[in-house]
Amino acid sequence: MPHSKTKRNSKSPYQIQVLDRALALLDALSQQGPDLALGEISQLLKLHKSTAHRLIMVLERHRLLERNYRTGRYRLGLKLFELGTKAVSQLDLREQARPFLERVVLETGETVHLCIYDDGEVVYVDKIEPARSVRLASSVGRRNPAYCTAVGKAIMAFLPEAQVEDAVKKHGLQPLTRKTVSTLVELKAELDQIRERGYAIDDEENEEGVSCVGAVVRGFDGEPVAAISVSGPTFRLGKEKVDMIARSVIAAADGLSRQLGFVANSDVEEDKQPKLNQLQLANR
């Protein structure tokens, strides 16, 4: 006699019940794994062993489950990884990011960019401007060096050190302004600060008279996938406004990261809170 929780619902087709059970089995493995025996699966789902075994055989045939033939225990299959990877790659990053960018524009009254990293450079994939007369002359599709932009440094701070070094070797550290970082040692020290406080600053390093504040967006695997920044004329980005901008940008980047599947533990989240009293935009 089936357990009451698995009794067929006369209002639902049998196929739906089977699908619900299969999904519950996968969820049990993800929560209680990394691997489970048939008896454990049967107990967790409150199913007879014969019913659980039939579900397992179907899921194993489709590579959603794998059996360890030495122990007889089951674990999640690589097909789930393939499907998850494809699902993430098919996300329209711009579409996902738009509500966050729009909120930052409303909160800050400055131009907001969404950028991705490409081998030592950043590519501007979206931009929203405020309704004001003095705006920035930036455009979607434009490229800039990563080492002297807030978005670029925000991403580089979470890349492997070897990848940062390779980017510097390839592109160099050309001084675009008198404030551009000029050595790898200086760049690494700044990346350390960015990881600690949770945001990056471009204090007229890429263009005279323009300042930016940026924060990294991370994917489901914790890797940096993009960055969000607020840019504006330096005369408008005084200390009191940068404090507010940093909070807004971090909140947007963290929100988009969570939407893309990134889950940070509480320690990481606490460490990423902006330490705004350390910010000295004009005297770095």
N, C-alpha and C positions, 0 to 999 in steps of 0.2 A: 504494500500500500504506500503510495507516495506521501512524502511529508506534506503537511497542509500548505506550507509556503510555496511548494512547487506544483500544487494541484492545478490541473488545467482550468483556465478561465474560459467559460463558455462564450464570453463576449469577444474573445481574441482568437485569431487564427492560430493553429498549432505552430506554424512556422515562426510566428513572432515569439512565442514562448521559448522555442529552441534557440532563437537568436539572443533573447534576453539571458538565457542560461549560459550560452557561449561567451557573451560579453562579461557576464559575472565571473566566469572562470578566469578569463584573461585579467580582469581587475583583481581577483584574489591573488593571482600569481604576482602581479605588480606590487601589491600591498604586503603580501605575506611571504614572498619569495626570498632569495632568488630562485629556489626550486622547491617543489612540493611532491609528495608521493600521492598515489591514487587515493589512498585512504584519507589523507589530509584534505585533498580537494573535495572528496565526497562529504566529509564532515563540515567543511566551511560553507559549501553550497547547500547542505542538507538534502543531498540527492543520494539515491541508491548507487552503489559502486558501478553497477551495470550501466546506468544512465550516464554517470560521469565518464565512464570509459568510452562510451559511444561518442560523446562530445569531444573527448580528447583525441580520438582517432581521426575525426573530421578536421579538427584544428591542426593536428600534426600533418595530415595530408596536404594541407594548404600552407605549411611552414609557419603557421602562427604559433605553434608550440614545437618544442624539440624535446626528445627523450634522451636522457643520459643512460646509455645501455649498460653502463657499469653499475650504476646505483638504482636504475629503474625509476628515477625521479624526473619530473617534467619542469621545463623552464620556458620563458617566452622565446619565440623564434625570431630569426633574423628578418623574416618577412615584415614584421611589425616595424623594424628599424627602417626598412626600405620604404614602406608606406609613409611613415612619419617624416622621413627626409624629403620625400616628394611633396607631402602636404606643406611643409615649411617653405620649400622652394617655390611653391605655387602661390604663396601669399603675396598679395600686392602691397609692398611695403609702403608705397605712397598713400594708398587708400587706407591702410591701417593707421598710418601716422597722422593723417589730416586732422582728425578731431583734436589731437594733442597739440599740433602746431597752431591751430586756430585759437585754442585756449591761451597759449603763451602770448600770441599777438594781442589778445584782449587784455591780458594781465600786464604786459610790459609796454605796449604801444610802440614796439620796435619791430624791425624786420626779422623773420624767423626762417632758418634754413634747415633742411634735412639733407644730410650728406652720407655717402658711403666711401669706404677706403678702397683704393686700387693701387697696390704696389708702390707705396710711398707718396701717393697723391690722394686728394679727396675730390670727389665728383658731386656737384650740387644737383640733387635729384628732385627737390621741391623747394618752393619759396613762397611765403605769404608776407605781403607788405601791409603796414598799417595805413590808415587814411590820414596822412599828414604830408606836408609839402616837401620836407627834406628827407629824401630816401637814398638808399644805397644803390649803386650801379652794378648790381650782381645779376646773374642770370642762370636759369636751370641748364645743366649740361656743362657748365664751366668747370675747369679743373684748377686746383691750387696745390702747392706743396703742403704736405701734411705737417711738417715740423714747425711751421710758423702760423698755423691757424688753430683756433680753439677746437673746431671739430676734429681736425687731424690729430692734435695732441691728445684729445679725449679718447680717441680710438687707440692710438699708439700706446697709451698707458696700460692697456690691457692686452697688448700683443706680446708674444714671446720676445725676449731681449734680442735674440739672434735675428728675428725678422725686422726689428727696428734698426739694427746695425746694418743689415743688408740694404734697407731703404736709404740710409745715409750714404753708404758706399755708392749706390747707384745714382742718387740725385745730388749728393753733397749738401752743404748747409749754406747756400748762397745768401748773403745779407741783403734782403730786399729793402730794409729800412735800418736806421741806426739802432733799433731795439731788437732786431732779429737774433735769435739764439745762434751762436757761432761755433760751438764745439759739441762733440758727442757727450762729453762729460756734463756740460750744462743741460743738454737736452734730457739726459737720463735723470739728473737731479730734479728737473721740472716734472718729469713723468712720475717720479716718486711722490711729489707733492700732490699731483692730480689724483693719484690713487688714494691718497690719504684724505683729501677734502671732498672728492666726488665731482669736481668740475675743473674745466680748463679755461685759461684766459689768453686771449690774443690782445695785447696792449700795443696796438699800432706796429705789430711785428710783420704783418703782410702788406699793409697799406697805411701810409701816413694819414692820421686823422680819423681812423676807423678802429674801433675796439669791439671785441666779441667775447661772449661767455658760452661755453659748450659743455655738454655732458654725453656720455656714451650710452648707446642702446645695445643691449645684449640679447642674443637669441636663446633658444631653449637649452642649448648646450653650454651656455655661459660665455660663448665667444662674442666679441664685439661685431655687430652687423651694420651699425650706422651711428650717427651722432646728430643731436639737435643743438642748434645754436641760436642765440640772439645777437644781432649785429646792429651797430648804430654809430653815428658820429661821436667821437671821443668827448666832445663838449657836452653831450647829453648823457653820457654814461659815467656820471660821477659816483663816488663811493656809495652814497646812500641808495642810488638806483641799482648799482651792480649787486648789492646785497639782495634786493628783491628779485632781480633777474636770475641770480644763481638758484634761488629756491624754486622759481617757476620752471626753469630749464631742467633741473634735477627731477622735479615731480613729473614732468612730461616724459623725460627719458626713461624713468623708472616705470611709469605707467605703460608706455609702449613696450618696454622689455617684458613686463608681466603678460601683456596681451600676446606677445610672441612666444610665450611659454617659459620664460626665465623665472626661476624660483630661487631667491637668495635666502640664506639662513639669517637669523636675527642678528648675528654678530656682524655679518657683512652689511646688512641694512643700517645698523647703528653706526658702523665706521664710515658709511657714505654720507651721513648727514653733513651739510656744509658747515665748515668752520669759518664762518664769515669774518670773524674778528682778525683772521690772518690775512685778509685780502687788502693789499695795498696796490691798487691799480697803477697809480702814478709813480710809485717808487719801488719797483720790483728789484 
